Amino acid sequence: MQRNHAELEQHNISELDNVVEELCAPESYAAVYHRSKHDAPMPSTEALLELVERLKAALFPGYFGDKTVRLESMRYHLSANLDSIYRILAEQIRRGGCFICAEFADECKSCEEHSRSTAMKFVQALPTLRRLLASDVRAAFEGDPAAKTPGETIFCYPSITAMIHHRIAHELYKLDVPIIPRIISEMAHSNTGIDIHPGAQIGEEFFIDHGTGVVIGETCIIGKGCRLYQGVTLGALSFPKDAEGCLIKGNLRHPILEDNVTVYAGATVLGRITIGHDTMIGGNVWITHDVDPNSKVVQSRSTKPKKEEKLVGGDC
């Protein structure tokens, strides 16, 4: 016999109550529950999206934000924008500190002052960020024959999007800002498929051609004028553990690329190794050892190297 409507509703309510009871059990929520100290709000992804958009408009006027900015009114627009950037960032830094609350700023009463001071230090670094990003734009335009203008790379290329986010995130990372750099880097990761940890140190004139599937680890150091193609991994070879079996955090575990290194599609470079300057890493190779400067590393010999190039791999 079928239940009537009232009986069915009563049964469903009873079942929902059972689920609530299970989800409220300490053994269920212990590993997934978060409560910030003093009930401070979580960092806001919406506010951070606005922050990045405002920073893009400040760093590349006319390309992002108000497209009608004129030279005569640039100071007015920039001043108003920077004031908003400073205020949004200070609040999000404070929220990020409360989120981790690992003695973020000596005492809770100093959090506000610390967040404002850190936000101002970041704003003061914007001229340097613009210079670095301008060099990335130059590398993208000069390195890609398909690019018709530098502006096309600014407005369209995933590499430039990823580097805008990375340069911002890395500056915040250097200032020991918790969690906010990772959120900003993951915004670019989800949009471009390029995964750059905010801790990675990347020199000027950096270009990622195509970009999808590129991974650059936290302790990577990349020199000036380097270029990566899609599917490149600059990762860790192993993850050492302490006596209790927990991963050791912060150890230097990712590659160093000296100046003018090119890494082609699908290559995997692992561990704290050094790839010497002016080296070319061919596609789909797996490297776990140092490579001398002026080398060419290939999976199989497909082109005859020049006299000055040292061939690693080949028929080995």
Phi and psi restraints in degrees (value plus and minus 20) as a CYANA .aco file:
   2 GLN   PHI     -92.4   -52.4
   2 GLN   PSI     124.2   164.2
   3 ARG   PHI     -93.6   -53.6
   3 ARG   PSI     127.9   167.9
   4 ASN   PHI     -97.9   -57.9
   4 ASN   PSI     153.4   193.4
   5 HIS   PHI     -80.3   -40.3
   5 HIS   PSI     -63.7   -23.7
   6 ALA   PHI     -84.4   -44.4
   6 ALA   PSI     -60.7   -20.7
   7 GLU   PHI     -84.9   -44.9
   7 GLU   PSI     -60.3   -20.3
   8 LEU   PHI     -84.5   -44.5
   8 LEU   PSI     -62.3   -22.3
   9 GLU   PHI     -83.6   -43.6
   9 GLU   PSI     -60.8   -20.8
  10 GLN   PHI     -84.5   -44.5
  10 GLN   PSI     -58.9   -18.9
  11 HIS   PHI     -83.4   -43.4
  11 HIS   PSI     -64.6   -24.6
  12 ASN   PHI     -83.7   -43.7
  12 ASN   PSI     -60.2   -20.2
  13 ILE   PHI     -81.8   -41.8
  13 ILE   PSI     -61.3   -21.3
  14 SER   PHI     -83.7   -43.7
  14 SER   PSI     -60.7   -20.7
  15 GLU   PHI     -86.7   -46.7
  15 GLU   PSI     -61.1   -21.1
  16 LEU   PHI     -82.8   -42.8
  16 LEU   PSI     -58.8   -18.8
  17 ASP   PHI     -83.3   -43.3
  17 ASP   PSI     -56.1   -16.1
  18 ASN   PHI     -84.6   -44.6
  18 ASN   PSI     -61.4   -21.4
  19 VAL   PHI     -85.0   -45.0
  19 VAL   PSI     -63.1   -23.1
  20 VAL   PHI     -78.5   -38.5
  20 VAL   PSI     -62.7   -22.7
  21 GLU   PHI     -80.2   -40.2
  21 GLU   PSI     -62.7   -22.7
  22 GLU   PHI     -86.9   -46.9
  22 GLU   PSI     -62.9   -22.9
  23 LEU   PHI     -89.6   -49.6
  23 LEU   PSI     -44.3    -4.3
  24 CYS   PHI    -108.0   -68.0
  24 CYS   PSI     -23.4    16.6
  25 ALA   PHI     -90.9   -50.9
  25 ALA   PSI     114.8   154.8
  26 PRO   PHI     -73.4   -33.4
  26 PRO   PSI     -59.1   -19.1
  27 GLU   PHI     -86.8   -46.8
  27 GLU   PSI     -38.2     1.8
  28 SER   PHI    -105.3   -65.3
  28 SER   PSI     -65.4   -25.4
  29 TYR   PHI    -115.7   -75.7
  29 TYR   PSI     -27.2    12.8
  30 ALA   PHI     -75.1   -35.1
  30 ALA   PSI     -58.5   -18.5
  31 ALA   PHI    -107.4   -67.4
  31 ALA   PSI     -26.7    13.3
  32 VAL   PHI    -146.9  -106.9
  32 VAL   PSI     -20.3    19.7
  33 TYR   PHI    -110.0   -70.0
  33 TYR   PSI     117.8   157.8
  34 HIS   PHI    -153.1  -113.1
  34 HIS   PSI     116.1   156.1
  35 ARG   PHI    -161.0  -121.0
  35 ARG   PSI      96.6   136.6
  36 SER   PHI     -88.0   -48.0
  36 SER   PSI     131.5   171.5
  37 LYS   PHI     -80.9   -40.9
  37 LYS   PSI     118.4   158.4
  38 HIS   PHI      40.7    80.7
  38 HIS   PSI       0.5    40.5
  39 ASP   PHI      37.3    77.3
  39 ASP   PSI      12.8    52.8
  40 ALA   PHI     -86.0   -46.0
  40 ALA   PSI     125.0   165.0
  41 PRO   PHI     -87.0   -47.0
  41 PRO   PSI     134.0   174.0
  42 MET   PHI     -87.9   -47.9
  42 MET   PSI     137.9   177.9
  43 PRO   PHI     -76.0   -36.0
  43 PRO   PSI     124.8   164.8
  44 SER   PHI    -121.7   -81.7
  44 SER   PSI      97.9   137.9
  45 THR   PHI     -85.6   -45.6
  45 THR   PSI     -52.5   -12.5
  46 GLU   PHI     -84.9   -44.9
  46 GLU   PSI     -63.5   -23.5
  47 ALA   PHI     -85.8   -45.8
  47 ALA   PSI     -57.8   -17.8
  48 LEU   PHI     -90.7   -50.7
  48 LEU   PSI     -53.5   -13.5
  49 LEU   PHI     -81.9   -41.9
  49 LEU   PSI     -63.8   -23.8
  50 GLU   PHI     -83.0   -43.0
  50 GLU   PSI     -60.8   -20.8
  51 LEU   PHI     -77.9   -37.9
  51 LEU   PSI     -69.3   -29.3
  52 VAL   PHI     -83.1   -43.1
  52 VAL   PSI     -61.7   -21.7
  53 GLU   PHI     -83.0   -43.0
  53 GLU   PSI     -60.0   -20.0
  54 ARG   PHI     -86.7   -46.7
  54 ARG   PSI     -58.3   -18.3
  55 LEU   PHI     -85.5   -45.5
  55 LEU   PSI     -60.6   -20.6
  56 LYS   PHI     -79.8   -39.8
  56 LYS   PSI     -61.1   -21.1
  57 ALA   PHI     -87.2   -47.2
  57 ALA   PSI     -54.3   -14.3
  58 ALA   PHI     -93.6   -53.6
  58 ALA   PSI     -57.4   -17.4
  59 LEU   PHI    -100.7   -60.7
  59 LEU   PSI     -52.8   -12.8
  60 PHE   PHI    -148.2  -108.2
  60 PHE   PSI      50.1    90.1
  61 PRO   PHI     -81.1   -41.1
  61 PRO   PSI     115.6   155.6
  62 GLY   PHI      75.1   115.1
  62 GLY   PSI     -43.3    -3.3
  63 TYR   PHI    -111.6   -71.6
  63 TYR   PSI     -56.4   -16.4
  64 PHE   PHI    -149.0  -109.0
  64 PHE   PSI     141.0   181.0
  65 GLY   PHI      51.4    91.4
  65 GLY   PSI    -157.1  -117.1
  66 ASP   PHI     -92.6   -52.6
  66 ASP   PSI      88.4   128.4
  67 LYS   PHI     -94.5   -54.5
  67 LYS   PSI     -27.8    12.2
  68 THR   PHI    -121.8   -81.8
  68 THR   PSI      -2.3    37.7
  69 VAL   PHI     -82.8   -42.8
  69 VAL   PSI     107.5   147.5
  70 ARG   PHI    -126.5   -86.5
  70 ARG   PSI     137.6   177.6
  71 LEU   PHI     -76.9   -36.9
  71 LEU   PSI     -56.3   -16.3
  72 GLU   PHI     -86.1   -46.1
  72 GLU   PSI     -48.7    -8.7
  73 SER   PHI    -130.3   -90.3
  73 SER   PSI     -13.4    26.6
  74 MET   PHI     -81.0   -41.0
  74 MET   PSI     -61.6   -21.6
  75 ARG   PHI     -79.8   -39.8
  75 ARG   PSI     -61.1   -21.1
  76 TYR   PHI     -84.1   -44.1
  76 TYR   PSI     -69.9   -29.9
  77 HIS   PHI     -82.3   -42.3
  77 HIS   PSI     -63.2   -23.2
  78 LEU   PHI     -87.2   -47.2
  78 LEU   PSI     -61.1   -21.1
  79 SER   PHI     -81.4   -41.4
  79 SER   PSI     -66.1   -26.1
  80 ALA   PHI     -84.8   -44.8
  80 ALA   PSI     -59.7   -19.7
  81 ASN   PHI     -87.7   -47.7
  81 ASN   PSI     -63.5   -23.5
  82 LEU   PHI     -85.0   -45.0
  82 LEU   PSI     -53.5   -13.5
  83 ASP   PHI     -83.2   -43.2
  83 ASP   PSI     -62.9   -22.9
  84 SER   PHI     -86.2   -46.2
  84 SER   PSI     -61.9   -21.9
  85 ILE   PHI     -78.1   -38.1
  85 ILE   PSI     -67.6   -27.6
  86 TYR   PHI     -80.0   -40.0
  86 TYR   PSI     -66.1   -26.1
  87 ARG   PHI     -89.0   -49.0
  87 ARG   PSI     -62.9   -22.9
  88 ILE   PHI     -83.1   -43.1
  88 ILE   PSI     -65.8   -25.8
  89 LEU   PHI     -85.2   -45.2
  89 LEU   PSI     -63.0   -23.0
  90 ALA   PHI     -78.9   -38.9
  90 ALA   PSI     -62.4   -22.4
  91 GLU   PHI     -86.2   -46.2
  91 GLU   PSI     -61.2   -21.2
  92 GLN   PHI     -91.7   -51.7
  92 GLN   PSI     -54.2   -14.2
  93 ILE   PHI     -82.8   -42.8
  93 ILE   PSI     -62.7   -22.7
  94 ARG   PHI     -81.4   -41.4
  94 ARG   PSI     -63.5   -23.5
  95 ARG   PHI     -85.0   -45.0
  95 ARG   PSI     -60.7   -20.7
  96 GLY   PHI     -83.2   -43.2
  96 GLY   PSI     -58.2   -18.2
  97 GLY   PHI     -84.3   -44.3
  97 GLY   PSI     -61.8   -21.8
  98 CYS   PHI     -87.1   -47.1
  98 CYS   PSI     -50.7   -10.7
  99 PHE   PHI     -83.4   -43.4
  99 PHE   PSI     -65.2   -25.2
 100 ILE   PHI    -110.5   -70.5
 100 ILE   PSI     -54.2   -14.2
 101 CYS   PHI      21.4    61.4
 101 CYS   PSI      30.5    70.5
 102 ALA   PHI    -127.7   -87.7
 102 ALA   PSI      45.7    85.7
 103 GLU   PHI      34.1    74.1
 103 GLU   PSI      27.3    67.3
 104 PHE   PHI     -74.8   -34.8
 104 PHE   PSI     -69.8   -29.8
 105 ALA   PHI    -157.1  -117.1
 105 ALA   PSI      80.4   120.4
 106 ASP   PHI      -6.7    33.3
 106 ASP   PSI     -77.7   -37.7
 107 GLU   PHI    -153.1  -113.1
 107 GLU   PSI     135.1   175.1
 108 CYS   PHI     -77.9   -37.9
 108 CYS   PSI     -56.0   -16.0
 109 LYS   PHI     -87.0   -47.0
 109 LYS   PSI     -36.1     3.9
 110 SER   PHI    -117.2   -77.2
 110 SER   PSI     -20.3    19.7
 111 CYS   PHI     -78.2   -38.2
 111 CYS   PSI     -66.2   -26.2
 112 GLU   PHI     -80.8   -40.8
 112 GLU   PSI     -68.3   -28.3
 113 GLU   PHI     -83.4   -43.4
 113 GLU   PSI     -62.9   -22.9
 114 HIS   PHI     -82.7   -42.7
 114 HIS   PSI     -62.7   -22.7
 115 SER   PHI     -84.3   -44.3
 115 SER   PSI     -62.3   -22.3
 116 ARG   PHI     -86.2   -46.2
 116 ARG   PSI     -62.6   -22.6
 117 SER   PHI     -82.9   -42.9
 117 SER   PSI     -62.7   -22.7
 118 THR   PHI     -86.3   -46.3
 118 THR   PSI     -61.2   -21.2
 119 ALA   PHI     -81.0   -41.0
 119 ALA   PSI     -60.0   -20.0
 120 MET   PHI     -87.7   -47.7
 120 MET   PSI     -59.3   -19.3
 121 LYS   PHI     -79.6   -39.6
 121 LYS   PSI     -59.1   -19.1
 122 PHE   PHI     -84.9   -44.9
 122 PHE   PSI     -67.1   -27.1
 123 VAL   PHI     -78.7   -38.7
 123 VAL   PSI     -57.9   -17.9
 124 GLN   PHI     -86.0   -46.0
 124 GLN   PSI     -38.5     1.5
 125 ALA   PHI    -108.4   -68.4
 125 ALA   PSI     -22.9    17.1
 126 LEU   PHI     -80.9   -40.9
 126 LEU   PSI     -59.1   -19.1
 127 PRO   PHI     -78.1   -38.1
 127 PRO   PSI     -59.5   -19.5
 128 THR   PHI     -86.8   -46.8
 128 THR   PSI     -61.4   -21.4
 129 LEU   PHI     -81.3   -41.3
 129 LEU   PSI     -61.9   -21.9
 130 ARG   PHI     -82.5   -42.5
 130 ARG   PSI     -62.0   -22.0
 131 ARG   PHI     -81.1   -41.1
 131 ARG   PSI     -64.2   -24.2
 132 LEU   PHI     -84.3   -44.3
 132 LEU   PSI     -63.7   -23.7
 133 LEU   PHI     -87.5   -47.5
 133 LEU   PSI     -55.2   -15.2
 134 ALA   PHI     -82.5   -42.5
 134 ALA   PSI     -56.4   -16.4
 135 SER   PHI     -88.9   -48.9
 135 SER   PSI     -54.5   -14.5
 136 ASP   PHI     -86.1   -46.1
 136 ASP   PSI     -60.0   -20.0
 137 VAL   PHI     -82.8   -42.8
 137 VAL   PSI     -63.5   -23.5
 138 ARG   PHI     -81.2   -41.2
 138 ARG   PSI     -62.1   -22.1
 139 ALA   PHI     -85.2   -45.2
 139 ALA   PSI     -58.4   -18.4
 140 ALA   PHI     -86.7   -46.7
 140 ALA   PSI     -63.5   -23.5
 141 PHE   PHI     -88.2   -48.2
 141 PHE   PSI     -65.7   -25.7
 142 GLU   PHI     -94.1   -54.1
 142 GLU   PSI     -43.6    -3.6
 143 GLY   PHI    -114.3   -74.3
 143 GLY   PSI     -28.4    11.6
 144 ASP   PHI    -142.8  -102.8
 144 ASP   PSI      90.4   130.4
 145 PRO   PHI     -84.6   -44.6
 145 PRO   PSI     -35.7     4.3
 146 ALA   PHI    -100.2   -60.2
 146 ALA   PSI     -35.1     4.9
 147 ALA   PHI     -97.9   -57.9
 147 ALA   PSI     103.4   143.4
 148 LYS   PHI    -104.7   -64.7
 148 LYS   PSI     -54.4   -14.4
 149 THR   PHI    -164.8  -124.8
 149 THR   PSI     137.7   177.7
 150 PRO   PHI     -79.2   -39.2
 150 PRO   PSI     -55.4   -15.4
 151 GLY   PHI     -81.1   -41.1
 151 GLY   PSI     -52.9   -12.9
 152 GLU   PHI     -82.2   -42.2
 152 GLU   PSI     -59.1   -19.1
 153 THR   PHI     -89.2   -49.2
 153 THR   PSI     -55.5   -15.5
 154 ILE   PHI     -84.8   -44.8
 154 ILE   PSI     -66.1   -26.1
 155 PHE   PHI    -103.4   -63.4
 155 PHE   PSI     -46.0    -6.0
 156 CYS   PHI    -140.5  -100.5
 156 CYS   PSI     -47.4    -7.4
 157 TYR   PHI    -101.4   -61.4
 157 TYR   PSI     110.4   150.4
 158 PRO   PHI     -81.0   -41.0
 158 PRO   PSI     -50.6   -10.6
 159 SER   PHI     -80.0   -40.0
 159 SER   PSI     -64.1   -24.1
 160 ILE   PHI     -90.4   -50.4
 160 ILE   PSI     -59.4   -19.4
 161 THR   PHI     -77.6   -37.6
 161 THR   PSI     -68.0   -28.0
 162 ALA   PHI     -82.5   -42.5
 162 ALA   PSI     -59.1   -19.1
 163 MET   PHI     -94.5   -54.5
 163 MET   PSI     -51.7   -11.7
 164 ILE   PHI     -79.5   -39.5
 164 ILE   PSI     -70.2   -30.2
 165 HIS   PHI     -82.7   -42.7
 165 HIS   PSI     -61.8   -21.8
 166 HIS   PHI     -87.7   -47.7
 166 HIS   PSI     -64.5   -24.5
 167 ARG   PHI     -81.4   -41.4
 167 ARG   PSI     -58.7   -18.7
 168 ILE   PHI     -84.8   -44.8
 168 ILE   PSI     -71.4   -31.4
 169 ALA   PHI     -82.6   -42.6
 169 ALA   PSI     -59.9   -19.9
 170 HIS   PHI     -86.2   -46.2
 170 HIS   PSI     -58.4   -18.4
 171 GLU   PHI     -83.5   -43.5
 171 GLU   PSI     -60.8   -20.8
 172 LEU   PHI     -87.9   -47.9
 172 LEU   PSI     -56.5   -16.5
 173 TYR   PHI     -81.2   -41.2
 173 TYR   PSI     -62.9   -22.9
 174 LYS   PHI     -83.9   -43.9
 174 LYS   PSI     -47.2    -7.2
 175 LEU   PHI    -107.4   -67.4
 175 LEU   PSI     -10.8    29.2
 176 ASP   PHI      41.3    81.3
 176 ASP   PSI      12.1    52.1
 177 VAL   PHI     -96.5   -56.5
 177 VAL   PSI     105.3   145.3
 178 PRO   PHI     -98.9   -58.9
 178 PRO   PSI     126.7   166.7
 179 ILE   PHI      36.6    76.6
 179 ILE   PSI     -55.7   -15.7
 180 ILE   PHI     -78.9   -38.9
 180 ILE   PSI     -64.4   -24.4
 181 PRO   PHI     -78.0   -38.0
 181 PRO   PSI     -59.7   -19.7
 182 ARG   PHI     -87.2   -47.2
 182 ARG   PSI     -58.9   -18.9
 183 ILE   PHI     -81.5   -41.5
 183 ILE   PSI     -64.5   -24.5
 184 ILE   PHI     -85.7   -45.7
 184 ILE   PSI     -60.3   -20.3
 185 SER   PHI     -87.9   -47.9
 185 SER   PSI     -56.2   -16.2
 186 GLU   PHI     -91.3   -51.3
 186 GLU   PSI     -43.9    -3.9
 187 MET   PHI     -80.4   -40.4
 187 MET   PSI     -66.2   -26.2
 188 ALA   PHI     -88.8   -48.8
 188 ALA   PSI     -59.1   -19.1
 189 HIS   PHI     -77.7   -37.7
 189 HIS   PSI     -66.1   -26.1
 190 SER   PHI     -88.6   -48.6
 190 SER   PSI     -48.2    -8.2
 191 ASN   PHI    -108.0   -68.0
 191 ASN   PSI     -48.5    -8.5
 192 THR   PHI    -137.3   -97.3
 192 THR   PSI     -38.4     1.6
 193 GLY   PHI      59.6    99.6
 193 GLY   PSI     -13.9    26.1
 194 ILE   PHI    -120.7   -80.7
 194 ILE   PSI     101.4   141.4
 195 ASP   PHI    -131.3   -91.3
 195 ASP   PSI      81.6   121.6
 196 ILE   PHI    -137.1   -97.1
 196 ILE   PSI     100.0   140.0
 197 HIS   PHI     -88.2   -48.2
 197 HIS   PSI     119.4   159.4
 198 PRO   PHI     -81.8   -41.8
 198 PRO   PSI     -37.3     2.7
 199 GLY   PHI     -99.5   -59.5
 199 GLY   PSI     -35.4     4.6
 200 ALA   PHI     -82.8   -42.8
 200 ALA   PSI     114.3   154.3
 201 GLN   PHI    -117.2   -77.2
 201 GLN   PSI      96.4   136.4
 202 ILE   PHI    -143.5  -103.5
 202 ILE   PSI     104.8   144.8
 203 GLY   PHI     -94.4   -54.4
 203 GLY   PSI     158.4   198.4
 204 GLU   PHI     -91.9   -51.9
 204 GLU   PSI     146.2   186.2
 205 GLU   PHI      38.2    78.2
 205 GLU   PSI      29.0    69.0
 206 PHE   PHI    -121.9   -81.9
 206 PHE   PSI     117.0   157.0
 207 PHE   PHI    -160.7  -120.7
 207 PHE   PSI     114.4   154.4
 208 ILE   PHI    -132.7   -92.7
 208 ILE   PSI      90.2   130.2
 209 ASP   PHI    -100.9   -60.9
 209 ASP   PSI     107.9   147.9
 210 HIS   PHI      48.9    88.9
 210 HIS   PSI     -86.8   -46.8
 211 GLY   PHI      78.0   118.0
 211 GLY   PSI     -53.0   -13.0
 212 THR   PHI     -74.1   -34.1
 212 THR   PSI     109.8   149.8
 213 GLY   PHI      64.8   104.8
 213 GLY   PSI     -13.9    26.1
 214 VAL   PHI     -95.2   -55.2
 214 VAL   PSI     115.8   155.8
 215 VAL   PHI    -148.4  -108.4
 215 VAL   PSI     105.9   145.9
 216 ILE   PHI    -146.3  -106.3
 216 ILE   PSI      97.8   137.8
 217 GLY   PHI     -97.0   -57.0
 217 GLY   PSI     149.2   189.2
 218 GLU   PHI     -77.9   -37.9
 218 GLU   PSI     -62.9   -22.9
 219 THR   PHI    -120.9   -80.9
 219 THR   PSI      -3.6    36.4
 220 CYS   PHI     -83.3   -43.3
 220 CYS   PSI     124.8   164.8
 221 ILE   PHI    -145.4  -105.4
 221 ILE   PSI     100.6   140.6
 222 ILE   PHI    -140.4  -100.4
 222 ILE   PSI     107.3   147.3
 223 GLY   PHI    -100.4   -60.4
 223 GLY   PSI    -190.0  -150.0
 224 LYS   PHI     -93.6   -53.6
 224 LYS   PSI     120.6   160.6
 225 GLY   PHI      52.9    92.9
 225 GLY   PSI       4.2    44.2
 226 CYS   PHI    -106.1   -66.1
 226 CYS   PSI     137.2   177.2
 227 ARG   PHI    -163.3  -123.3
 227 ARG   PSI     112.1   152.1
 228 LEU   PHI    -140.4  -100.4
 228 LEU   PSI     132.4   172.4
 229 TYR   PHI    -130.2   -90.2
 229 TYR   PSI     157.7   197.7
 230 GLN   PHI     -80.7   -40.7
 230 GLN   PSI     127.9   167.9
 231 GLY   PHI      56.4    96.4
 231 GLY   PSI     -10.6    29.4
 232 VAL   PHI     -99.9   -59.9
 232 VAL   PSI     117.6   157.6
 233 THR   PHI    -139.4   -99.4
 233 THR   PSI     103.5   143.5
 234 LEU   PHI    -131.0   -91.0
 234 LEU   PSI      70.7   110.7
 235 GLY   PHI    -146.4  -106.4
 235 GLY   PSI    -191.7  -151.7
 236 ALA   PHI    -115.1   -75.1
 236 ALA   PSI     124.0   164.0
 237 LEU   PHI    -102.7   -62.7
 237 LEU   PSI     -55.8   -15.8
 238 SER   PHI    -170.8  -130.8
 238 SER   PSI     145.9   185.9
 239 PHE   PHI    -144.9  -104.9
 239 PHE   PSI      73.0   113.0
 240 PRO   PHI     -84.3   -44.3
 240 PRO   PSI     129.4   169.4
 241 LYS   PHI    -139.2   -99.2
 241 LYS   PSI     136.6   176.6
 242 ASP   PHI    -105.2   -65.2
 242 ASP   PSI    -194.2  -154.2
 243 ALA   PHI     -82.1   -42.1
 243 ALA   PSI     -43.9    -3.9
 244 GLU   PHI    -113.8   -73.8
 244 GLU   PSI     -14.9    25.1
 245 GLY   PHI      64.7   104.7
 245 GLY   PSI      -9.1    30.9
 246 CYS   PHI    -114.3   -74.3
 246 CYS   PSI     125.1   165.1
 247 LEU   PHI     -80.9   -40.9
 247 LEU   PSI     115.5   155.5
 248 ILE   PHI     -99.7   -59.7
 248 ILE   PSI     103.2   143.2
 249 LYS   PHI    -111.4   -71.4
 249 LYS   PSI     126.7   166.7
 250 GLY   PHI      64.4   104.4
 250 GLY   PSI     -20.2    19.8
 251 ASN   PHI     -93.3   -53.3
 251 ASN   PSI     134.1   174.1
 252 LEU   PHI     -97.5   -57.5
 252 LEU   PSI      87.0   127.0
 253 ARG   PHI    -150.8  -110.8
 253 ARG   PSI     -17.1    22.9
 254 HIS   PHI    -138.7   -98.7
 254 HIS   PSI     143.1   183.1
 255 PRO   PHI     -89.7   -49.7
 255 PRO   PSI     139.9   179.9
 256 ILE   PHI    -131.6   -91.6
 256 ILE   PSI     105.3   145.3
 257 LEU   PHI    -129.1   -89.1
 257 LEU   PSI      98.2   138.2
 258 GLU   PHI     -94.9   -54.9
 258 GLU   PSI    -197.6  -157.6
 259 ASP   PHI     -80.4   -40.4
 259 ASP   PSI     125.9   165.9
 260 ASN   PHI      39.9    79.9
 260 ASN   PSI      21.8    61.8
 261 VAL   PHI    -116.9   -76.9
 261 VAL   PSI     115.0   155.0
 262 THR   PHI    -135.2   -95.2
 262 THR   PSI     109.8   149.8
 263 VAL   PHI    -141.3  -101.3
 263 VAL   PSI      97.7   137.7
 264 TYR   PHI    -105.3   -65.3
 264 TYR   PSI     152.8   192.8
 265 ALA   PHI     -74.9   -34.9
 265 ALA   PSI     114.7   154.7
 266 GLY   PHI      60.9   100.9
 266 GLY   PSI     -19.2    20.8
 267 ALA   PHI     -93.8   -53.8
 267 ALA   PSI     126.9   166.9
 268 THR   PHI    -144.0  -104.0
 268 THR   PSI      98.3   138.3
 269 VAL   PHI    -138.9   -98.9
 269 VAL   PSI      97.5   137.5
 270 LEU   PHI    -145.3  -105.3
 270 LEU   PSI     125.6   165.6
 271 GLY   PHI      71.3   111.3
 271 GLY   PSI     153.2   193.2
 272 ARG   PHI    -103.6   -63.6
 272 ARG   PSI      54.1    94.1
 273 ILE   PHI    -137.1   -97.1
 273 ILE   PSI     145.4   185.4
 274 THR   PHI    -137.3   -97.3
 274 THR   PSI     106.3   146.3
 275 ILE   PHI    -119.5   -79.5
 275 ILE   PSI      93.8   133.8
 276 GLY   PHI     -83.8   -43.8
 276 GLY   PSI     139.4   179.4
 277 HIS   PHI     -79.9   -39.9
 277 HIS   PSI     132.4   172.4
 278 ASP   PHI      36.6    76.6
 278 ASP   PSI      17.7    57.7
 279 THR   PHI    -125.7   -85.7
 279 THR   PSI     126.3   166.3
 280 MET   PHI    -132.8   -92.8
 280 MET   PSI     104.0   144.0
 281 ILE   PHI    -122.5   -82.5
 281 ILE   PSI      98.1   138.1
 282 GLY   PHI     -91.6   -51.6
 282 GLY   PSI     150.3   190.3
 283 GLY   PHI     -89.7   -49.7
 283 GLY   PSI     125.3   165.3
 284 ASN   PHI      44.0    84.0
 284 ASN   PSI       1.3    41.3
 285 VAL   PHI    -111.6   -71.6
 285 VAL   PSI     141.9   181.9
 286 TRP   PHI    -143.8  -103.8
 286 TRP   PSI      96.1   136.1
 287 ILE   PHI    -143.1  -103.1
 287 ILE   PSI     107.6   147.6
 288 THR   PHI    -151.5  -111.5
 288 THR   PSI      -1.0    39.0
 289 HIS   PHI    -156.8  -116.8
 289 HIS   PSI     139.7   179.7
 290 ASP   PHI     -80.7   -40.7
 290 ASP   PSI     129.1   169.1
 291 VAL   PHI    -144.9  -104.9
 291 VAL   PSI     110.3   150.3
 292 ASP   PHI     -86.6   -46.6
 292 ASP   PSI     135.9   175.9
 293 PRO   PHI     -78.7   -38.7
 293 PRO   PSI     136.3   176.3
 294 ASN   PHI      38.1    78.1
 294 ASN   PSI      16.5    56.5
 295 SER   PHI    -124.9   -84.9
 295 SER   PSI     145.3   185.3
 296 LYS   PHI    -149.8  -109.8
 296 LYS   PSI      97.9   137.9
 297 VAL   PHI    -126.5   -86.5
 297 VAL   PSI     101.6   141.6
 298 VAL   PHI    -152.8  -112.8
 298 VAL   PSI     137.7   177.7
 299 GLN   PHI     -95.2   -55.2
 299 GLN   PSI     -62.1   -22.1
 300 SER   PHI    -169.1  -129.1
 300 SER   PSI     132.6   172.6
 301 ARG   PHI     -92.4   -52.4
 301 ARG   PSI      90.8   130.8
 302 SER   PHI    -135.9   -95.9
 302 SER   PSI     -40.0     0.0
 303 THR   PHI    -154.8  -114.8
 303 THR   PSI     129.4   169.4
 304 LYS   PHI     -98.6   -58.6
 304 LYS   PSI     102.5   142.5
 305 PRO   PHI     -89.2   -49.2
 305 PRO   PSI     134.6   174.6
 306 LYS   PHI     -92.0   -52.0
 306 LYS   PSI     143.4   183.4
 307 LYS   PHI     -79.0   -39.0
 307 LYS   PSI     -58.1   -18.1
 308 GLU   PHI    -101.6   -61.6
 308 GLU   PSI     -24.3    15.7
 309 GLU   PHI    -114.2   -74.2
 309 GLU   PSI     113.9   153.9
 310 LYS   PHI    -112.1   -72.1
 310 LYS   PSI     100.1   140.1
 311 LEU   PHI    -109.4   -69.4
 311 LEU   PSI     103.8   143.8
 312 VAL   PHI    -135.7   -95.7
 312 VAL   PSI     109.3   149.3
 313 GLY   PHI      88.3   128.3
 313 GLY   PSI    -130.4   -90.4
 314 GLY   PHI      40.1    80.1
 314 GLY   PSI    -143.4  -103.4
 315 ASP   PHI    -109.2   -69.2
 315 ASP   PSI     -12.3    27.7
